[in-house]
């Protein structure tokens, strides 16, 4: 991971983030039943700019170009991870882990009690990746309304509900 730095995103970074998200989605080409995700439209640069203005987006840089990002937002007592993407070719090298650690440090500085996210179950680069960082998969009865609403919206947008989960890291 030599030569990779993490910094707060700026509005000038926003145009590169959808491209990185699309490149990262290629990982789904190897997942039976989820290949279609690789062709989905990413979050727009304008949407990223909203989160950037809130100060809750970080980028991973190498040789002056963005190779990964994490977009998040504060909700009540938690920092919610909206999107973590690392460009194809840089995955599996600790970039995502460093971005997640930056988000954890930010959440602690903002006196949040937890980080939350929704992700796919049983994929090494999703649920298992987060488990390895201490996140716990929430059982149905443990899922707060905010996360339940996110899961419902994801299902309404075509994601398979039986393959989705909500996770939490208590700080």
C-alpha positions as CSV (number, residue, x, y, z in Angstrom):
1,X,0.0,0.0,0.0
2,X,3.0,2.3,-0.4
3,X,2.2,5.6,-1.9
4,X,-1.5,5.5,-1.0
5,X,-2.9,8.3,1.2
6,X,-6.4,9.0,2.6
7,X,-7.8,12.5,2.8
8,X,-11.1,14.3,3.0
9,X,-12.8,14.6,-0.3
10,X,-13.3,17.9,-2.0
11,X,-15.9,18.9,-4.6
12,X,-13.3,18.5,-7.3
13,X,-13.1,14.8,-6.4
14,X,-16.8,14.2,-7.0
15,X,-16.7,13.6,-10.8
16,X,-14.2,10.6,-10.3
17,X,-16.3,8.9,-7.7
18,X,-19.0,7.4,-9.9
19,X,-16.3,6.0,-12.2
20,X,-14.6,4.3,-9.2
21,X,-18.0,2.9,-8.0
22,X,-18.6,1.4,-11.5
23,X,-15.1,-0.1,-11.6
24,X,-15.5,-1.5,-8.1
25,X,-18.9,-3.1,-9.1
26,X,-17.1,-5.4,-11.5
27,X,-16.4,-7.6,-8.5
28,X,-20.0,-8.7,-8.7
29,X,-19.4,-10.2,-12.2
30,X,-18.1,-13.3,-10.3
31,X,-21.1,-13.6,-8.0
32,X,-23.9,-15.8,-9.4
33,X,-27.2,-14.0,-9.5
34,X,-25.6,-10.6,-8.8
35,X,-23.7,-10.0,-12.0
36,X,-26.3,-7.4,-13.1
37,X,-25.0,-5.0,-10.3
38,X,-21.8,-4.4,-12.4
39,X,-24.0,-2.6,-15.0
40,X,-26.1,-0.5,-12.6
41,X,-25.7,3.3,-12.5
42,X,-23.6,4.6,-9.7
43,X,-24.4,7.5,-7.3
44,X,-24.1,10.8,-9.2
45,X,-21.3,13.3,-8.7
46,X,-23.9,15.8,-7.5
47,X,-25.1,13.4,-4.8
48,X,-21.5,12.8,-3.7
49,X,-21.1,16.6,-3.5
50,X,-23.9,16.8,-0.9
51,X,-22.1,14.4,1.4
52,X,-18.7,16.0,0.7
53,X,-20.2,19.4,1.8
54,X,-21.1,17.6,5.1
55,X,-17.5,16.5,5.6
56,X,-18.2,12.8,5.6
57,X,-16.5,11.6,2.4
58,X,-12.9,10.4,2.1
59,X,-10.8,9.4,-0.8
60,X,-7.8,7.1,-1.3
61,X,-5.2,8.7,-3.5
62,X,-2.3,7.2,-5.4
63,X,0.0,9.0,-7.8
64,X,-2.4,12.0,-7.8
65,X,-5.5,10.1,-8.7
66,X,-8.4,8.8,-6.7
67,X,-8.5,5.0,-6.4
68,X,-11.2,4.6,-3.7
69,X,-13.7,6.4,-1.6
70,X,-16.1,6.1,1.3
71,X,-19.3,8.2,1.5
72,X,-21.2,8.4,4.8
73,X,-23.7,10.4,6.7
74,X,-24.5,11.0,10.4
75,X,-27.8,9.7,11.5
76,X,-28.7,10.2,15.2
77,X,-26.1,8.3,17.2
78,X,-24.4,6.6,14.2
79,X,-22.2,7.3,11.2
80,X,-23.8,5.3,8.4
81,X,-21.6,4.0,5.6
82,X,-23.5,4.7,2.3
83,X,-20.8,3.6,-0.1
84,X,-17.3,2.1,0.0
85,X,-15.7,1.6,-3.4
86,X,-12.2,0.7,-4.4
87,X,-11.2,0.7,-8.1
88,X,-10.6,-2.6,-9.7
89,X,-6.9,-3.3,-9.5
90,X,-6.5,-1.9,-6.0
91,X,-9.0,-4.2,-4.2
92,X,-7.6,-6.6,-1.6
93,X,-4.7,-4.3,-0.8
94,X,-6.1,-2.7,2.4
95,X,-7.4,0.5,0.8
96,X,-11.0,-0.2,1.9
97,X,-9.9,-1.1,5.4
98,X,-8.0,2.2,5.7
99,X,-11.1,4.1,4.5
100,X,-13.2,2.3,7.0
101,X,-10.7,3.1,9.8
102,X,-10.9,6.8,8.8
103,X,-14.7,6.7,9.0
104,X,-14.4,5.0,12.5
105,X,-12.0,7.8,13.7
106,X,-14.4,10.5,12.4
107,X,-17.4,8.8,14.1
108,X,-15.5,8.8,17.4
109,X,-14.5,12.4,17.0
110,X,-18.1,13.3,16.4
111,X,-19.1,11.4,19.5
112,X,-21.2,8.8,17.6
113,X,-21.9,5.6,19.4
114,X,-21.6,3.3,16.3
115,X,-21.1,2.9,12.6
116,X,-23.8,1.2,10.5
117,X,-24.1,-0.1,7.0
118,X,-26.1,-2.5,4.8
119,X,-24.4,-5.0,2.6
120,X,-24.6,-8.4,1.0
121,X,-24.5,-11.5,3.1
122,X,-21.9,-14.2,2.8
123,X,-19.6,-12.4,0.3
124,X,-15.9,-12.2,1.2
125,X,-15.8,-8.5,0.1
126,X,-19.0,-7.6,1.9
127,X,-20.4,-9.1,5.1
128,X,-17.2,-11.1,5.8
129,X,-15.0,-8.1,5.2
130,X,-16.9,-6.1,7.7
131,X,-17.0,-9.0,10.2
132,X,-13.2,-9.0,10.1
133,X,-13.3,-5.4,11.3
134,X,-15.6,-6.1,14.2
135,X,-19.0,-5.3,12.7
136,X,-21.9,-7.4,13.9
137,X,-24.7,-8.6,11.6
138,X,-28.0,-7.5,13.2
139,X,-30.8,-9.9,13.6
140,X,-34.2,-8.8,12.5
141,X,-35.4,-7.8,16.0
142,X,-32.2,-5.7,16.5
143,X,-32.5,-3.6,13.3
144,X,-33.5,0.0,14.1
145,X,-36.2,1.6,11.9
146,X,-33.7,3.7,10.0
147,X,-31.8,0.6,8.8
148,X,-35.0,-1.3,8.2
149,X,-36.1,1.5,5.9
150,X,-32.8,1.4,4.0
151,X,-33.1,-2.3,3.5
152,X,-36.7,-1.9,2.3
153,X,-35.7,0.8,-0.2
154,X,-32.8,-1.5,-1.4
155,X,-35.3,-4.3,-2.0
156,X,-37.7,-2.0,-3.8
157,X,-34.8,-1.0,-6.0
158,X,-34.2,-4.6,-7.0
159,X,-31.7,-6.0,-4.5
160,X,-32.5,-9.5,-3.3
161,X,-33.7,-9.1,0.3
162,X,-32.6,-12.6,1.4
163,X,-29.1,-11.6,0.5
164,X,-29.0,-8.3,2.3
165,X,-28.2,-7.5,5.9
166,X,-27.6,-4.6,8.3
167,X,-24.4,-4.4,10.4
168,X,-23.2,-2.3,13.3
169,X,-19.9,-1.5,14.9
170,X,-20.3,-0.2,18.4
171,X,-17.7,2.4,19.4
